[in-house]
Amino acid sequence: MVTPALPKFRTYAYGKAAAQRMDAYWRDTGPRATPRPAVLILHGGYWMGGDKGGGWKYVARRLTEQGFVVLSANYRLAPKAQWPAQRDDSLSALAFIKKHARLWNADPARVAVLGSSAGGHLATQLGAFGTGSQQVRGVVALSPPNDPFLAFQDGADPAATLQQVKLRRAVTALVDCVPGTVTGAAGIAADCLKRLDDASTATHASAGDAPMLLIHGSGDFVPVAQSTGLAGALRAAGVQATVKTVEGDLHAAQILEDERSLPMIVSWLRSHLKPRGQ
């Protein structure tokens, strides 16, 4: 693969917590250049790990070559920070991008979000929580566990993979409870289910949400059913939702190893980040 030329790079704090940091990648365009569309990247890692850097640096550089401003954000992690801290941080990162868009010659009205695995779940939350299209113009999610309760159930299957078992444990860390159990105080089980319901993106699907492109590997341990359910809820509300599968046991950022994936994503982003009226 050809390594693109380095874009400009800087790290910013969008909040006071150590995890509330984002990396910006952009290219000089001249004082009269038209503002560019922006892409917010949210990393994966079972909501408990991962980082804005790593392999995402290469993806960010590829996207800047395609004319985007790219911002890759960290967020507070479970179990220290429970849901909805991760969604709150994603919203705060997005607000920071829009407020300071001129720093990178980005268009605050043309921002999409790209997330993988747990970050894909957060990306779909940005596109559906409240009136999603007022927050982002589009969502691309790679292997998103959009329904944490379904992931919890899948992890209990006797045939579950090690990754699915780990994801089940991560769900309990995310919502700080074990679904279906009561440990003494009345109402704990109901409160747990309420948090899981809030963490399920389909719960928030409504007219006015952002269009979504949801991609899984055919052998992904986060099965495509995690996205077909969400897509059905979005379509029922009149929102465009596309579900794709890539052949192989690819998960999250591994999907980008398929040579067709990144061009498909870039084409989709361009079509949804056009200036209004085009």
C-alpha positions in Angstrom: 0.0 0.0 0.0 1.2 3.5 -0.8 1.7 5.6 2.3 0.2 9.1 1.8 2.1 12.3 2.6 1.8 13.4 6.2 -1.0 15.8 7.0 -0.8 18.5 9.7 -1.3 17.0 13.2 -2.2 18.2 16.7 -3.7 16.8 19.8 -6.5 18.7 21.6 -8.3 18.4 25.0 -12.1 18.6 24.6 -12.7 18.1 28.3 -10.9 18.0 31.7 -10.5 14.2 32.0 -7.3 12.6 30.8 -9.2 10.5 28.3 -11.0 13.5 26.8 -8.4 14.1 24.0 -8.6 14.0 20.2 -6.1 14.0 17.4 -6.7 16.3 14.4 -5.4 15.6 10.9 -5.8 18.2 8.2 -4.1 19.8 5.2 -3.3 23.5 4.5 -5.8 24.7 1.9 -5.1 28.5 1.6 -7.0 31.4 3.2 -9.8 31.4 0.6 -10.3 27.6 0.3 -13.7 26.1 0.7 -14.2 24.4 4.1 -13.8 20.7 4.0 -16.1 18.0 5.4 -15.0 16.4 8.7 -14.9 12.8 10.0 -14.9 12.0 13.7 -13.3 8.6 14.4 -14.2 6.6 17.5 -12.0 3.7 18.3 -13.1 0.2 19.6 -11.9 -1.9 22.5 -14.9 -3.3 24.3 -15.6 0.1 25.8 -12.8 -0.8 28.2 -9.6 -0.1 26.1 -8.3 1.0 22.8 -6.9 4.3 21.7 -7.4 7.1 19.1 -3.9 6.4 17.6 -2.5 3.1 16.5 -3.8 1.9 13.2 -6.2 4.9 13.0 -3.3 7.2 12.1 -3.0 5.5 8.8 -6.7 5.6 8.1 -6.8 9.3 9.1 -4.0 10.0 6.6 -5.8 8.1 3.9 -9.0 10.1 4.5 -7.2 13.5 4.5 -5.8 12.5 1.1 -9.5 12.1 0.0 -10.3 15.7 1.1 -11.6 15.2 4.6 -10.5 16.8 7.9 -10.2 13.9 10.4 -10.5 14.0 14.2 -9.9 10.8 16.2 -11.1 10.9 19.8 -10.6 9.0 23.0 -13.3 8.7 25.6 -13.6 7.6 29.2 -13.6 3.9 29.6 -15.5 1.3 31.6 -15.5 0.0 34.3 -14.3 3.3 35.8 -16.7 5.3 33.8 -20.2 3.7 33.2 -22.7 4.3 30.6 -23.7 6.9 29.3 -20.2 8.5 30.0 -18.9 7.2 26.6 -21.8 8.7 24.7 -21.5 11.9 26.7 -17.8 12.1 25.7 -18.6 11.4 22.0 -21.2 14.2 22.0 -18.7 16.5 23.7 -16.0 15.7 21.2 -18.5 16.4 18.4 -19.4 19.8 19.9 -15.7 20.7 20.2 -15.2 19.9 16.5 -18.1 22.1 15.5 -17.1 25.0 17.8 -13.4 25.0 16.6 -13.9 23.9 13.0 -12.2 26.9 11.6 -8.9 25.8 13.1 -8.7 23.1 10.5 -10.8 24.7 7.7 -13.6 22.2 8.4 -17.3 22.8 7.7 -19.2 22.4 11.0 -22.3 21.6 9.1 -20.7 18.6 7.3 -19.5 16.2 10.0 -19.8 12.4 9.8 -18.7 9.8 12.3 -16.8 6.6 11.7 -16.5 4.1 14.5 -15.3 0.5 14.9 -16.7 -2.1 17.3 -17.5 -0.3 20.6 -16.7 2.9 18.8 -19.1 1.8 16.1 -21.8 1.5 18.8 -21.0 5.0 19.9 -21.1 6.2 16.3 -24.6 4.9 15.8 -25.7 6.5 19.1 -24.5 9.9 17.8 -26.6 9.3 14.7 -29.8 8.3 16.6 -29.7 9.9 20.1 -32.1 12.9 20.0 -32.4 14.2 16.5 -29.3 12.5 15.1 -29.1 14.3 11.7 -28.7 17.6 13.6 -25.6 16.2 15.2 -24.0 14.3 12.3 -24.7 14.1 8.6 -23.9 10.3 8.4 -22.6 7.3 10.4 -20.3 4.6 9.2 -20.0 1.8 11.8 -17.7 -1.3 11.5 -18.9 -4.3 13.6 -21.0 -2.2 16.0 -22.6 -4.1 19.0 -25.6 -1.8 18.7 -27.6 -3.9 21.2 -25.5 -4.6 24.2 -28.1 -6.9 25.7 -28.0 -9.1 22.7 -24.2 -9.2 23.0 -24.7 -10.2 26.6 -27.0 -13.0 25.6 -24.7 -14.2 22.8 -21.8 -14.4 25.2 -23.7 -17.0 27.4 -24.2 -19.4 24.5 -22.2 -22.7 25.1 -20.7 -22.2 21.6 -19.7 -18.6 22.2 -16.2 -17.6 21.2 -13.7 -16.1 23.6 -14.4 -12.7 22.1 -18.1 -13.1 22.6 -17.5 -14.1 26.2 -15.3 -11.1 26.7 -17.9 -8.8 25.1 -20.5 -10.2 27.5 -18.3 -9.2 30.5 -17.7 -5.8 28.9 -21.4 -5.2 28.8 -21.7 -5.7 32.5 -18.7 -3.3 33.0 -20.3 -0.8 30.8 -23.7 -0.6 32.5 -22.3 -1.6 36.0 -24.8 -4.4 36.5 -25.6 -8.0 35.5 -28.8 -8.2 33.5 -31.5 -10.5 35.1 -30.0 -10.5 38.6 -31.1 -8.8 41.8 -28.6 -8.4 44.6 -30.9 -7.4 47.4 -32.3 -4.0 46.8 -35.6 -3.9 45.0 -35.5 -2.3 41.6 -31.9 -3.1 40.7 -32.9 -5.5 37.9 -35.3 -2.9 36.4 -32.6 -0.2 36.6 -30.1 -2.4 34.9 -32.5 -3.1 32.0 -33.2 0.6 31.8 -29.6 1.3 31.3 -29.3 -1.5 28.7 -32.3 -0.1 26.9 -30.7 3.3 26.7 -27.5 1.8 25.4 -29.4 0.0 22.6 -29.3 2.3 19.6 -32.6 1.0 18.1 -34.3 2.4 21.2 -33.5 5.9 20.0 -34.3 5.3 16.3 -36.7 8.0 15.0 -37.4 10.2 12.0 -34.7 12.8 11.7 -31.8 10.4 12.5 -28.7 10.3 10.5 -28.3 7.9 7.6 -26.0 4.9 8.4 -23.7 2.5 6.7 -23.2 -0.6 8.9 -20.5 -3.1 8.0 -19.7 -6.6 9.4 -17.5 -9.5 8.5 -19.3 -12.6 7.4 -17.6 -14.4 10.3 -17.6 -11.5 12.6 -18.0 -12.3 16.3 -20.2 -9.3 16.5 -22.9 -10.7 14.1 -24.6 -8.8 11.4 -27.9 -9.3 13.4 -26.5 -6.5 15.6 -27.0 -4.1 12.6 -30.0 -5.6 10.8 -32.2 -4.9 13.8 -31.1 -1.3 14.0 -31.4 -0.8 10.3 -35.0 -2.1 10.4 -35.9 0.3 13.2 -34.3 3.2 11.2 -36.0 2.3 8.0 -39.4 2.1 9.8 -38.8 5.7 10.8 -38.0 6.7 7.3 -34.2 6.9 7.8 -31.7 5.5 5.2 -29.8 2.5 6.6 -27.5 0.2 4.6 -26.0 -3.0 5.9 -23.0 -4.6 4.2 -21.0 -7.8 4.9 -17.4 -8.4 3.9 -16.3 -12.0 3.5 -14.1 -13.5 6.2 -13.6 -13.4 10.0 -12.9 -9.7 9.9 -13.9 -7.5 12.8 -13.9 -3.7 13.2 -10.8 -2.1 11.7 -9.8 -5.4 10.1 -12.7 -4.8 7.7 -10.5 -2.0 6.2 -8.0 -4.7 5.1 -10.5 -5.7 2.4 -9.4 -3.5 -0.5 -13.0 -2.7 -1.4 -14.0 -1.4 2.0 -12.2 2.0 2.2 -13.2 3.1 -1.3 -16.8 2.1 -0.5 -16.7 4.1 2.8 -15.1 7.1 1.1 -17.8 7.1 -1.7 -20.5 6.9 0.9 -19.1 9.7 3.0 -18.7 12.0 0.0 -22.3 11.4 -1.1 -23.6 12.3 2.4 -21.2 15.2 3.1 -22.0 17.2 0.0 -22.9 20.9 0.6 -26.6 21.4 0.9 -28.3 21.6 -2.4 -25.7 19.6 -4.4 
